[in-house]
Amino acid sequence: MGNRPGELNALLESVAAQHTPAVRIVVVANGTPLPPLPEEVTGVALAENEGVAGGRNAALARLREFGDVDLVIDLDDDGLLISPDVFDRVVELYKDDARLGIVSFRIADERGRTQRRHIPRLRASDPMRRGYVTTFLGGGHALSMAMLEETGGWPDEFFYAHEETDLAWRALDADWRILYEPELVLQHPWTSPTRHAVYHRMVARNRVWLAKRHLPAVLVPLYLGVWAALTVARTRSPAGLRAWFGGFAEGVRVACGRRKPMSWRTVWRMTRLGRPPVI
């Protein structure tokens, strides 16, 4: 969005320092002019801010034009790759598993701390616990292009919030695996999600859309009921609660794209992975 030029330059330097070089590098300017970029970097300038999902889809569209990309790595512009072997490890992981769809990096601040919300499982006491999961972290992750061709890209309608879970549920339903690999680190500042003005509304609206798009009908009220109860218990801001319930109502009222409920086999698979789709 053009507000982190120093961080973006540092990130691009950390990408250039990888032992396995990137075949293509794309930077999306989301509703802002493109900044000066290194010669090897392709810039895509969007006329308006299309959100996280729209920006990533714009990058994917540009990569498909090149036609020589098998794996995609998404990195937030205020992130930093602190090890030069991240791409090496990603390539090896995909080489060893033909059905590996998504690899989630560990997000850690400059002191090595990982926030609980950045651990993609319910039992989040140990950020170093590696394993298969049911969602992944947007700030740093790798995607199989073959998986994207089968399941579709990012949900443009979501703009921001839960877009990773939407993609993850589609991947799981198509029998792809999602791996959380804590040895792959994206350094990222310690932040609060509520720093975004639209946080409460988008989180609630998109939570409803997730349920409407992907859950078997009987699970929709269970999933939304659990999250409504958790939100009321956790939120201390009356304004935040008002925004959340406004977003919830918007999600119920507004269409959200094609409904394709996941199979009960996927529900059971997610349950065995530790996160049934009602929590």
C-alpha positions in Angstrom: 0.0 0.0 0.0 3.0 2.3 -0.3 3.4 3.0 3.4 6.4 0.7 4.1 9.2 1.5 1.6 12.0 0.7 3.9 10.5 -2.7 5.0 9.7 -3.6 1.4 13.3 -2.9 0.3 14.7 -5.0 3.1 12.3 -7.8 2.2 13.4 -7.8 -1.4 17.0 -7.9 -0.3 16.3 -10.9 1.8 14.6 -12.6 -1.2 17.6 -11.8 -3.4 19.9 -13.4 -0.7 18.2 -16.8 -0.9 20.4 -19.7 -2.0 17.7 -20.9 -4.3 16.8 -17.9 -6.4 13.2 -16.9 -7.2 12.3 -17.6 -10.8 10.0 -14.6 -10.7 9.4 -11.8 -8.2 6.1 -9.8 -8.3 5.3 -6.8 -6.1 1.7 -5.6 -6.2 0.9 -1.9 -5.5 -2.6 -2.1 -4.0 -4.3 1.2 -4.9 -1.0 3.1 -4.8 1.7 4.0 -7.3 4.5 1.5 -7.8 7.7 2.4 -5.9 11.1 2.1 -7.5 11.9 -1.6 -7.8 15.0 -3.6 -8.7 15.3 -4.5 -12.4 14.5 -8.2 -11.8 11.2 -7.4 -10.0 7.9 -7.2 -11.9 5.5 -4.6 -10.6 1.7 -4.7 -10.8 -0.1 -1.5 -10.0 -3.9 -1.8 -9.2 -6.0 1.3 -9.7 -7.7 0.8 -6.3 -7.1 -1.2 -3.2 -8.5 -4.6 -3.9 -7.6 -6.0 -0.5 -5.4 -8.9 0.5 -7.3 -11.4 -1.6 -7.5 -9.2 -4.7 -3.9 -8.2 -4.5 -2.7 -11.8 -4.3 -4.9 -12.8 -7.2 -3.4 -10.0 -9.3 0.0 -11.4 -8.5 -1.1 -14.9 -9.5 -2.5 -13.6 -12.8 0.8 -12.0 -13.6 2.7 -15.2 -12.7 0.5 -17.3 -14.9 1.5 -15.1 -17.9 5.1 -16.3 -17.4 4.0 -19.9 -17.5 7.1 -21.2 -15.7 6.0 -21.2 -12.0 5.3 -24.3 -10.0 5.4 -22.9 -6.5 4.3 -19.5 -5.2 5.6 -17.9 -2.0 3.5 -15.0 -0.5 5.3 -12.6 1.8 3.9 -9.5 3.6 5.8 -6.4 2.7 6.7 -5.8 6.4 8.2 -9.3 6.7 11.8 -10.4 6.4 13.4 -13.7 5.6 16.2 -14.0 8.2 17.7 -17.2 6.8 19.0 -17.7 3.2 17.8 -21.3 2.9 14.0 -20.8 3.2 13.5 -21.4 -0.5 15.8 -24.4 -0.4 13.6 -26.0 2.3 10.4 -25.1 0.5 11.5 -26.8 -2.7 12.5 -30.0 -0.8 9.2 -30.2 1.1 7.3 -30.1 -2.2 9.6 -32.5 -3.9 9.0 -35.1 -1.1 5.1 -34.8 -1.1 3.1 -34.7 -4.3 -0.1 -33.8 -2.4 1.4 -31.0 -0.4 -0.7 -27.9 -1.2 0.3 -25.3 1.3 3.3 -24.7 3.6 2.7 -22.3 6.5 5.8 -20.4 7.8 6.2 -19.4 11.4 5.8 -15.7 12.1 8.2 -14.4 14.7 9.2 -10.9 15.8 12.8 -9.6 16.1 13.1 -11.3 19.5 12.0 -14.6 18.2 8.5 -14.5 19.8 5.5 -15.9 18.0 2.0 -14.6 18.9 -0.6 -17.2 19.8 -2.8 -16.0 16.9 0.1 -16.9 14.5 0.0 -20.6 15.4 -2.4 -22.3 13.1 -3.9 -24.8 15.6 -6.0 -24.8 18.7 -3.4 -26.1 21.1 -1.0 -23.2 20.5 1.3 -23.4 23.5 4.3 -24.5 21.5 5.0 -22.5 18.3 7.8 -25.0 17.4 5.4 -28.0 17.0 5.5 -29.0 13.4 2.7 -30.9 11.7 -0.3 -30.9 9.4 -3.0 -28.3 10.1 -6.3 -27.0 8.8 -5.4 -23.4 8.0 -2.2 -21.3 7.5 -0.7 -17.9 8.0 -1.2 -15.2 5.4 2.0 -13.3 6.2 4.4 -16.0 4.9 3.4 -19.2 3.1 4.0 -21.3 0.0 1.4 -22.6 -2.4 1.4 -25.3 -5.0 0.3 -23.9 -8.4 -1.2 -27.2 -9.2 -3.4 -26.9 -6.1 -4.5 -23.4 -7.1 -5.4 -24.6 -10.5 -7.6 -27.3 -9.0 -9.2 -25.4 -6.1 -9.3 -21.8 -7.4 -7.5 -18.7 -6.1 -8.2 -16.3 -3.3 -11.8 -15.2 -2.6 -11.9 -11.6 -3.9 -15.1 -10.9 -2.1 -13.4 -11.3 1.3 -11.0 -8.4 0.7 -9.4 -8.9 4.1 -9.8 -11.5 6.9 -10.3 -15.3 6.8 -9.2 -15.5 3.1 -6.5 -18.0 4.1 -9.1 -20.2 5.8 -11.4 -20.1 2.8 -8.5 -21.3 0.6 -7.4 -23.9 3.2 -10.8 -25.5 3.4 -11.1 -25.8 -0.3 -7.6 -27.4 -0.5 -8.5 -29.9 2.3 -11.7 -30.8 0.6 -9.7 -31.5 -2.6 -7.4 -33.8 -0.6 -4.4 -31.5 -0.4 -2.3 -31.3 2.7 -1.3 -28.2 4.7 1.9 -28.3 6.7 3.0 -25.9 9.4 6.8 -25.8 9.3 8.1 -23.7 12.2 11.7 -23.9 10.9 10.7 -21.6 8.0 10.6 -18.2 9.6 9.2 -14.9 8.5 10.3 -12.1 10.8 7.4 -9.7 11.4 6.7 -7.0 13.9 4.6 -7.8 16.9 1.2 -6.4 16.0 -2.5 -6.5 16.9 -5.1 -7.3 14.3 -7.4 -4.5 15.6 -4.9 -2.0 14.2 -7.0 -2.3 11.0 -10.1 0.0 11.2 -12.3 -2.6 9.4 -11.1 -5.5 11.5 -14.3 -6.3 13.6 -16.7 -5.9 10.6 -14.6 -7.9 8.2 -13.8 -10.7 10.6 -17.5 -11.2 11.4 -18.8 -10.8 7.8 -16.2 -13.2 6.4 -16.8 -15.7 9.2 -20.4 -15.9 8.1 -19.4 -16.2 4.5 -17.0 -19.1 5.3 -19.8 -21.0 6.8 -22.3 -20.2 4.0 -19.8 -21.2 1.3 -18.2 -24.3 2.8 -19.9 -26.0 5.7 -22.6 -28.7 5.6 -25.9 -27.0 6.6 -26.2 -28.6 10.0 -22.8 -27.2 11.0 -23.5 -23.6 10.0 -25.4 -22.6 13.1 -23.0 -24.5 15.4 -19.9 -22.8 13.9 -21.4 -19.3 14.0 -22.9 -19.8 17.4 -19.5 -20.8 18.9 -17.8 -17.8 17.3 -20.5 -15.4 18.4 -20.2 -16.6 22.0 -16.4 -16.4 21.9 -16.6 -12.9 20.5 -19.0 -11.6 23.2 -16.8 -13.2 25.9 -13.5 -11.9 24.6 -14.3 -8.4 23.2 -14.0 -5.5 25.7 -14.8 -2.7 23.3 -18.6 -1.8 22.9 -17.7 -0.2 19.6 -15.9 -3.3 18.5 -18.9 -5.5 19.4 -21.3 -3.2 17.5 -19.0 -3.4 14.4 -18.7 -7.2 14.8 -22.5 -7.7 14.9 -23.0 -5.3 12.0 -20.5 -7.4 10.0 -22.3 -10.6 11.1 -25.6 -9.2 9.8 -24.0 -8.1 6.6 -22.6 -11.6 6.1 -26.1 -13.1 6.5 -27.7 -10.6 4.2 -25.1 -10.3 1.4 -24.3 -13.1 -1.1 -20.8 -14.5 -0.9 -20.2 -16.5 -4.1 -20.8 -20.1 -4.9 -21.8 -22.5 -2.1 -20.0 -25.8 -2.2 -20.2 -27.6 1.1 -17.2 -29.7 2.1 -17.7 -33.4 2.4 -18.2 -35.2 5.7 -14.9 -36.9 5.0 -13.2 -33.5 5.1 -15.0 -32.7 8.4 -13.7 -35.9 9.9 -10.2 -35.2 8.5 -10.2 -31.7 10.1 -11.4 -33.2 13.4 -8.5 -35.7 13.4 -6.1 -32.8 12.7 -7.4 -31.2 15.9 -9.8 -28.5 14.6 -13.3 -29.6 13.7 -15.0 -26.9 11.6 -17.2 -25.8 14.5 -14.4 -24.1 16.4 
